[in-house]
Amino acid sequence: MKWNSWALITVGAWLITAPWILGYASYNLVTWNSIAAGSMVIVLTLWNMAQ
């Protein structure tokens, strides 16, 4: 079940970097929402992997 954890970390990293890659970084609220969601996905996945 390790591969899906790494897939979720990749999704979280994509959510964090997507505003700049897709060009919507000028919309502050949407950018911060994407960063917060991506960070939560990564943190919760790492927490789950540590258990």
PDB file with SEQRES, HELIX, SHEET and CRYST1 records, atoms N, CA, C and O in Angstrom:
SEQRES   1 A   51  MET LYS TRP ASN SER TRP ALA LEU ILE THR VAL GLY ALA          
SEQRES   2 A   51  TRP LEU ILE THR ALA PRO TRP ILE LEU GLY TYR ALA SER          
SEQRES   3 A   51  TYR ASN LEU VAL THR TRP ASN SER ILE ALA ALA GLY SER          
SEQRES   4 A   51  MET VAL ILE VAL LEU THR LEU TRP ASN MET ALA GLN              
HELIX    1 AA1 LYS A    2  LEU A   22  1                                  21    
HELIX    2 AA2 ASN A   28  ALA A   50  1                                  23    
CRYST1    1.000    1.000    1.000  90.00  90.00  90.00 P 1           1          
ATOM      1  N   MET A   1       0.822  -1.194   0.000  1.00  0.00           N  
ATOM      2  CA  MET A   1       0.000   0.000   0.000  1.00  0.00           C  
ATOM      3  C   MET A   1       0.868   1.261   0.000  1.00  0.00           C  
ATOM      4  O   MET A   1       0.363   2.360   0.232  1.00  0.00           O  
ATOM      5  N   LYS A   2       2.136   1.114  -0.252  1.00  0.00           N  
ATOM      6  CA  LYS A   2       3.023   2.272  -0.284  1.00  0.00           C  
ATOM      7  C   LYS A   2       2.838   3.111  -1.544  1.00  0.00           C  
ATOM      8  O   LYS A   2       3.010   4.329  -1.500  1.00  0.00           O  
ATOM      9  N   TRP A   3       2.491   2.481  -2.666  1.00  0.00           N  
ATOM     10  CA  TRP A   3       2.423   3.237  -3.915  1.00  0.00           C  
ATOM     11  C   TRP A   3       1.341   4.291  -3.869  1.00  0.00           C  
ATOM     12  O   TRP A   3       1.508   5.371  -4.436  1.00  0.00           O  
ATOM     13  N   ASN A   4       0.214   3.996  -3.194  1.00  0.00           N  
ATOM     14  CA  ASN A   4      -0.847   5.012  -3.163  1.00  0.00           C  
ATOM     15  C   ASN A   4      -0.485   6.171  -2.236  1.00  0.00           C  
ATOM     16  O   ASN A   4      -0.961   7.288  -2.436  1.00  0.00           O  
ATOM     17  N   SER A   5       0.335   5.927  -1.242  1.00  0.00           N  
ATOM     18  CA  SER A   5       0.798   7.023  -0.398  1.00  0.00           C  
ATOM     19  C   SER A   5       1.675   7.976  -1.198  1.00  0.00           C  
ATOM     20  O   SER A   5       1.550   9.195  -1.077  1.00  0.00           O  
ATOM     21  N   TRP A   6       2.558   7.418  -2.012  1.00  0.00           N  
ATOM     22  CA  TRP A   6       3.411   8.265  -2.851  1.00  0.00           C  
ATOM     23  C   TRP A   6       2.593   8.969  -3.923  1.00  0.00           C  
ATOM     24  O   TRP A   6       2.919  10.087  -4.320  1.00  0.00           O  
ATOM     25  N   ALA A   7       1.539   8.324  -4.390  1.00  0.00           N  
ATOM     26  CA  ALA A   7       0.656   8.979  -5.364  1.00  0.00           C  
ATOM     27  C   ALA A   7      -0.046  10.171  -4.725  1.00  0.00           C  
ATOM     28  O   ALA A   7      -0.194  11.216  -5.360  1.00  0.00           O  
ATOM     29  N   LEU A   8      -0.478  10.026  -3.480  1.00  0.00           N  
ATOM     30  CA  LEU A   8      -1.128  11.135  -2.782  1.00  0.00           C  
ATOM     31  C   LEU A   8      -0.156  12.279  -2.509  1.00  0.00           C  
ATOM     32  O   LEU A   8      -0.541  13.446  -2.583  1.00  0.00           O  
ATOM     33  N   ILE A   9       1.085  11.963  -2.198  1.00  0.00           N  
ATOM     34  CA  ILE A   9       2.089  13.015  -2.015  1.00  0.00           C  
ATOM     35  C   ILE A   9       2.298  13.767  -3.326  1.00  0.00           C  
ATOM     36  O   ILE A   9       2.460  14.987  -3.327  1.00  0.00           O  
ATOM     37  N   THR A  10       2.295  13.039  -4.437  1.00  0.00           N  
ATOM     38  CA  THR A  10       2.417  13.679  -5.743  1.00  0.00           C  
ATOM     39  C   THR A  10       1.223  14.582  -6.034  1.00  0.00           C  
ATOM     40  O   THR A  10       1.390  15.677  -6.572  1.00  0.00           O  
ATOM     41  N   VAL A  11       0.023  14.129  -5.683  1.00  0.00           N  
ATOM     42  CA  VAL A  11      -1.177  14.952  -5.868  1.00  0.00           C  
ATOM     43  C   VAL A  11      -1.097  16.207  -5.002  1.00  0.00           C  
ATOM     44  O   VAL A  11      -1.454  17.297  -5.449  1.00  0.00           O  
ATOM     45  N   GLY A  12      -0.631  16.054  -3.769  1.00  0.00           N  
ATOM     46  CA  GLY A  12      -0.476  17.214  -2.893  1.00  0.00           C  
ATOM     47  C   GLY A  12       0.532  18.209  -3.443  1.00  0.00           C  
ATOM     48  O   GLY A  12       0.313  19.419  -3.384  1.00  0.00           O  
ATOM     49  N   ALA A  13       1.632  17.703  -3.977  1.00  0.00           N  
ATOM     50  CA  ALA A  13       2.635  18.597  -4.577  1.00  0.00           C  
ATOM     51  C   ALA A  13       2.071  19.298  -5.808  1.00  0.00           C  
ATOM     52  O   ALA A  13       2.368  20.466  -6.056  1.00  0.00           O  
ATOM     53  N   TRP A  14       1.259  18.581  -6.573  1.00  0.00           N  
ATOM     54  CA  TRP A  14       0.621  19.205  -7.742  1.00  0.00           C  
ATOM     55  C   TRP A  14      -0.329  20.315  -7.301  1.00  0.00           C  
ATOM     56  O   TRP A  14      -0.359  21.381  -7.915  1.00  0.00           O  
ATOM     57  N   LEU A  15      -1.102  20.076  -6.246  1.00  0.00           N  
ATOM     58  CA  LEU A  15      -2.020  21.107  -5.766  1.00  0.00           C  
ATOM     59  C   LEU A  15      -1.261  22.356  -5.319  1.00  0.00           C  
ATOM     60  O   LEU A  15      -1.733  23.475  -5.521  1.00  0.00           O  
ATOM     61  N   ILE A  16      -0.096  22.170  -4.717  1.00  0.00           N  
ATOM     62  CA  ILE A  16       0.678  23.315  -4.250  1.00  0.00           C  
ATOM     63  C   ILE A  16       1.262  24.097  -5.431  1.00  0.00           C  
ATOM     64  O   ILE A  16       1.277  25.328  -5.402  1.00  0.00           O  
ATOM     65  N   THR A  17       1.732  23.416  -6.447  1.00  0.00           N  
ATOM     66  CA  THR A  17       2.390  24.094  -7.557  1.00  0.00           C  
ATOM     67  C   THR A  17       1.448  24.478  -8.702  1.00  0.00           C  
ATOM     68  O   THR A  17       1.841  25.243  -9.583  1.00  0.00           O  
ATOM     69  N   ALA A  18       0.239  23.976  -8.707  1.00  0.00           N  
ATOM     70  CA  ALA A  18      -0.697  24.199  -9.817  1.00  0.00           C  
ATOM     71  C   ALA A  18      -0.999  25.670 -10.099  1.00  0.00           C  
ATOM     72  O   ALA A  18      -1.106  26.033 -11.271  1.00  0.00           O  
ATOM     73  N   PRO A  19      -1.144  26.541  -9.092  1.00  0.00           N  
ATOM     74  CA  PRO A  19      -1.451  27.938  -9.428  1.00  0.00           C  
ATOM     75  C   PRO A  19      -0.410  28.588 -10.334  1.00  0.00           C  
ATOM     76  O   PRO A  19      -0.764  29.397 -11.192  1.00  0.00           O  
ATOM     77  N   TRP A  20       0.852  28.253 -10.161  1.00  0.00           N  
ATOM     78  CA  TRP A  20       1.900  28.854 -10.983  1.00  0.00           C  
ATOM     79  C   TRP A  20       2.040  28.135 -12.323  1.00  0.00           C  
ATOM     80  O   TRP A  20       2.329  28.761 -13.343  1.00  0.00           O  
ATOM     81  N   ILE A  21       1.834  26.831 -12.318  1.00  0.00           N  
ATOM     82  CA  ILE A  21       1.943  26.075 -13.565  1.00  0.00           C  
ATOM     83  C   ILE A  21       0.770  26.392 -14.491  1.00  0.00           C  
ATOM     84  O   ILE A  21       0.958  26.558 -15.697  1.00  0.00           O  
ATOM     85  N   LEU A  22      -0.427  26.476 -13.937  1.00  0.00           N  
ATOM     86  CA  LEU A  22      -1.613  26.719 -14.752  1.00  0.00           C  
ATOM     87  C   LEU A  22      -1.935  28.200 -14.922  1.00  0.00           C  
ATOM     88  O   LEU A  22      -2.812  28.557 -15.708  1.00  0.00           O  
ATOM     89  N   GLY A  23      -1.231  29.065 -14.192  1.00  0.00           N  
ATOM     90  CA  GLY A  23      -1.345  30.499 -14.410  1.00  0.00           C  
ATOM     91  C   GLY A  23      -2.485  31.199 -13.704  1.00  0.00           C  
ATOM     92  O   GLY A  23      -2.954  32.234 -14.177  1.00  0.00           O  
ATOM     93  N   TYR A  24      -2.944  30.665 -12.589  1.00  0.00           N  
ATOM     94  CA  TYR A  24      -3.982  31.373 -11.844  1.00  0.00           C  
ATOM     95  C   TYR A  24      -3.482  31.860 -10.483  1.00  0.00           C  
ATOM     96  O   TYR A  24      -4.267  31.996  -9.545  1.00  0.00           O  
ATOM     97  N   ALA A  25      -2.193  32.119 -10.376  1.00  0.00           N  
ATOM     98  CA  ALA A  25      -1.607  32.565  -9.116  1.00  0.00           C  
ATOM     99  C   ALA A  25      -2.029  33.987  -8.757  1.00  0.00           C  
ATOM    100  O   ALA A  25      -1.868  34.402  -7.610  1.00  0.00           O  
ATOM    101  N   SER A  26      -2.558  34.729  -9.703  1.00  0.00           N  
ATOM    102  CA  SER A  26      -2.975  36.101  -9.406  1.00  0.00           C  
ATOM    103  C   SER A  26      -4.271  36.147  -8.589  1.00  0.00           C  
ATOM    104  O   SER A  26      -4.596  37.178  -8.001  1.00  0.00           O  
ATOM    105  N   TYR A  27      -5.002  35.047  -8.552  1.00  0.00           N  
ATOM    106  CA  TYR A  27      -6.214  34.962  -7.728  1.00  0.00           C  
ATOM    107  C   TYR A  27      -5.811  34.466  -6.348  1.00  0.00           C  
ATOM    108  O   TYR A  27      -5.639  33.266  -6.135  1.00  0.00           O  
ATOM    109  N   ASN A  28      -5.661  35.398  -5.413  1.00  0.00           N  
ATOM    110  CA  ASN A  28      -5.077  35.072  -4.105  1.00  0.00           C  
ATOM    111  C   ASN A  28      -5.846  34.011  -3.334  1.00  0.00           C  
ATOM    112  O   ASN A  28      -5.241  33.085  -2.795  1.00  0.00           O  
ATOM    113  N   LEU A  29      -7.155  34.126  -3.272  1.00  0.00           N  
ATOM    114  CA  LEU A  29      -7.937  33.175  -2.480  1.00  0.00           C  
ATOM    115  C   LEU A  29      -7.852  31.765  -3.050  1.00  0.00           C  
ATOM    116  O   LEU A  29      -7.732  30.795  -2.301  1.00  0.00           O  
ATOM    117  N   VAL A  30      -7.912  31.653  -4.344  1.00  0.00           N  
ATOM    118  CA  VAL A  30      -7.828  30.341  -4.988  1.00  0.00           C  
ATOM    119  C   VAL A  30      -6.427  29.750  -4.813  1.00  0.00           C  
ATOM    120  O   VAL A  30      -6.277  28.547  -4.597  1.00  0.00           O  
ATOM    121  N   THR A  31      -5.417  30.593  -4.907  1.00  0.00           N  
ATOM    122  CA  THR A  31      -4.042  30.126  -4.724  1.00  0.00           C  
ATOM    123  C   THR A  31      -3.831  29.603  -3.312  1.00  0.00           C  
ATOM    124  O   THR A  31      -3.265  28.525  -3.128  1.00  0.00           O  
ATOM    125  N   TRP A  32      -4.278  30.355  -2.318  1.00  0.00           N  
ATOM    126  CA  TRP A  32      -4.106  29.913  -0.933  1.00  0.00           C  
ATOM    127  C   TRP A  32      -4.931  28.672  -0.627  1.00  0.00           C  
ATOM    128  O   TRP A  32      -4.511  27.831   0.168  1.00  0.00           O  
ATOM    129  N   ASN A  33      -6.086  28.547  -1.242  1.00  0.00           N  
ATOM    130  CA  ASN A  33      -6.890  27.345  -1.067  1.00  0.00           C  
ATOM    131  C   ASN A  33      -6.161  26.132  -1.624  1.00  0.00           C  
ATOM    132  O   ASN A  33      -6.151  25.072  -0.999  1.00  0.00           O  
ATOM    133  N   SER A  34      -5.561  26.277  -2.777  1.00  0.00           N  
ATOM    134  CA  SER A  34      -4.810  25.187  -3.388  1.00  0.00           C  
ATOM    135  C   SER A  34      -3.592  24.816  -2.547  1.00  0.00           C  
ATOM    136  O   SER A  34      -3.294  23.634  -2.371  1.00  0.00           O  
ATOM    137  N   ILE A  35      -2.898  25.808  -2.033  1.00  0.00           N  
ATOM    138  CA  ILE A  35      -1.732  25.546  -1.183  1.00  0.00           C  
ATOM    139  C   ILE A  35      -2.146  24.848   0.114  1.00  0.00           C  
ATOM    140  O   ILE A  35      -1.490  23.901   0.548  1.00  0.00           O  
ATOM    141  N   ALA A  36      -3.223  25.312   0.725  1.00  0.00           N  
ATOM    142  CA  ALA A  36      -3.686  24.705   1.978  1.00  0.00           C  
ATOM    143  C   ALA A  36      -4.142  23.265   1.761  1.00  0.00           C  
ATOM    144  O   ALA A  36      -3.814  22.385   2.557  1.00  0.00           O  
ATOM    145  N   ALA A  37      -4.890  23.020   0.697  1.00  0.00           N  
ATOM    146  CA  ALA A  37      -5.373  21.665   0.428  1.00  0.00           C  
ATOM    147  C   ALA A  37      -4.206  20.728   0.119  1.00  0.00           C  
ATOM    148  O   ALA A  37      -4.168  19.602   0.616  1.00  0.00           O  
ATOM    149  N   GLY A  38      -3.263  21.181  -0.691  1.00  0.00           N  
ATOM    150  CA  GLY A  38      -2.098  20.356  -1.005  1.00  0.00           C  
ATOM    151  C   GLY A  38      -1.249  20.056   0.215  1.00  0.00           C  
ATOM    152  O   GLY A  38      -0.755  18.941   0.384  1.00  0.00           O  
ATOM    153  N   SER A  39      -1.083  21.058   1.062  1.00  0.00           N  
ATOM    154  CA  SER A  39      -0.313  20.845   2.290  1.00  0.00           C  
ATOM    155  C   SER A  39      -0.988  19.851   3.215  1.00  0.00           C  
ATOM    156  O   SER A  39      -0.332  18.997   3.810  1.00  0.00           O  
ATOM    157  N   MET A  40      -2.296  19.965   3.331  1.00  0.00           N  
ATOM    158  CA  MET A  40      -3.032  19.020   4.180  1.00  0.00           C  
ATOM    159  C   MET A  40      -2.949  17.600   3.643  1.00  0.00           C  
ATOM    160  O   MET A  40      -2.805  16.652   4.414  1.00  0.00           O  
ATOM    161  N   VAL A  41      -3.038  17.449   2.338  1.00  0.00           N  
ATOM    162  CA  VAL A  41      -2.919  16.114   1.745  1.00  0.00           C  
ATOM    163  C   VAL A  41      -1.556  15.519   2.049  1.00  0.00           C  
ATOM    164  O   VAL A  41      -1.457  14.352   2.428  1.00  0.00           O  
ATOM    165  N   ILE A  42      -0.504  16.313   1.885  1.00  0.00           N  
ATOM    166  CA  ILE A  42       0.849  15.807   2.142  1.00  0.00           C  
ATOM    167  C   ILE A  42       1.050  15.478   3.614  1.00  0.00           C  
ATOM    168  O   ILE A  42       1.566  14.412   3.949  1.00  0.00           O  
ATOM    169  N   VAL A  43       0.645  16.388   4.492  1.00  0.00           N  
ATOM    170  CA  VAL A  43       0.850  16.161   5.932  1.00  0.00           C  
ATOM    171  C   VAL A  43       0.077  14.938   6.408  1.00  0.00           C  
ATOM    172  O   VAL A  43       0.620  14.109   7.138  1.00  0.00           O  
ATOM    173  N   LEU A  44      -1.167  14.818   6.009  1.00  0.00           N  
ATOM    174  CA  LEU A  44      -1.968  13.676   6.455  1.00  0.00           C  
ATOM    175  C   LEU A  44      -1.471  12.360   5.862  1.00  0.00           C  
ATOM    176  O   LEU A  44      -1.551  11.320   6.515  1.00  0.00           O  
ATOM    177  N   THR A  45      -0.967  12.393   4.650  1.00  0.00           N  
ATOM    178  CA  THR A  45      -0.400  11.185   4.057  1.00  0.00           C  
ATOM    179  C   THR A  45       0.874  10.767   4.773  1.00  0.00           C  
ATOM    180  O   THR A  45       1.071   9.585   5.054  1.00  0.00           O  
ATOM    181  N   LEU A  46       1.741  11.731   5.070  1.00  0.00           N  
ATOM    182  CA  LEU A  46       2.958  11.404   5.808  1.00  0.00           C  
ATOM    183  C   LEU A  46       2.646  10.912   7.211  1.00  0.00           C  
ATOM    184  O   LEU A  46       3.316  10.014   7.722  1.00  0.00           O  
ATOM    185  N   TRP A  47       1.640  11.492   7.827  1.00  0.00           N  
ATOM    186  CA  TRP A  47       1.226  11.041   9.150  1.00  0.00           C  
ATOM    187  C   TRP A  47       0.722   9.607   9.096  1.00  0.00           C  
ATOM    188  O   TRP A  47       1.016   8.802   9.980  1.00  0.00           O  
ATOM    189  N   ASN A  48      -0.033   9.295   8.059  1.00  0.00           N  
ATOM    190  CA  ASN A  48      -0.546   7.943   7.885  1.00  0.00           C  
ATOM    191  C   ASN A  48       0.590   6.959   7.599  1.00  0.00           C  
ATOM    192  O   ASN A  48       0.550   5.818   8.057  1.00  0.00           O  
ATOM    193  N   MET A  49       1.594   7.392   6.848  1.00  0.00           N  
ATOM    194  CA  MET A  49       2.735   6.510   6.549  1.00  0.00           C  
ATOM    195  C   MET A  49       3.569   6.232   7.803  1.00  0.00           C  
ATOM    196  O   MET A  49       4.168   5.164   7.929  1.00  0.00           O  
ATOM    197  N   ALA A  50       3.606   7.185   8.717  1.00  0.00           N  
ATOM    198  CA  ALA A  50       4.418   7.022   9.925  1.00  0.00           C  
ATOM    199  C   ALA A  50       3.798   6.031  10.906  1.00  0.00           C  
ATOM    200  O   ALA A  50       4.496   5.474  11.753  1.00  0.00           O  
ATOM    201  N   GLN A  51       2.533   5.819  10.796  1.00  0.00           N  
ATOM    202  CA  GLN A  51       1.867   4.900  11.751  1.00  0.00           C  
ATOM    203  C   GLN A  51       2.046   3.466  11.368  1.00  0.00           C  
ATOM    204  O   GLN A  51       1.552   2.576  12.060  1.00  0.00           O  
TER     205      GLN A  51                                                      
END                                                                             
